[in-house]
Amino acid sequence: MNNQDVSPLVLVADDDPDDRLLIQDAFDERCKECHLCFVRDGDELMRFLNGEPGVVTPESCRGLPDLILLDLNMPLKDGRQALLEIKSDPSLRKVPTVVLTTSGAEEDIDECYERGANSYIIKPARYSELLDVAESLKKYWVDTVRLPGNADNHE
């Protein structure tokens, strides 16, 4: 994601409209170069990742994301199942997937790492802490880490 010519695409899977707005605001403040796209459930997430038609997204949300932020508790298909499908698919498993959820349950944390999550973050209760999360995600996933095939992720 270190390509300076392309804005990193961050795909956020979260069913809560308030959380989506807060995440967008936090990234607008701390990762201006990041381009966020949103899906509302695990089913929509998988259809987006598989390039299926009918997923309502702006035209600017095309191709594989550079980073997925994944809530666990969503309708239709929860984040646990979506994570398992992402990490079981050879064409998707290299996309960094960070669980960003309210659950601090040890069994959820263990299960997500077992299923291949790259990180697990408990959603902070205060906006100032969410700003810190957005900044740390930017510093690590955008500025620091070198990902395989990142230049091929954008159309």
Secondary structure, 3 states (H helix, E strand, C coil): CCCCCCCCEEEEECCCHHHHHHHHHHHHHHCCCCEEEEECCHHHHHHHHCCCCCCCCCCCCCCCCCEEEECCCCCCCCHHHHHHHHHHCCCCCCCCEEEEECCCCHHHHHHHHHCCCCEEEECCCCHHHHHHHHHHHHHHHHHHCCCCCHHHHCC
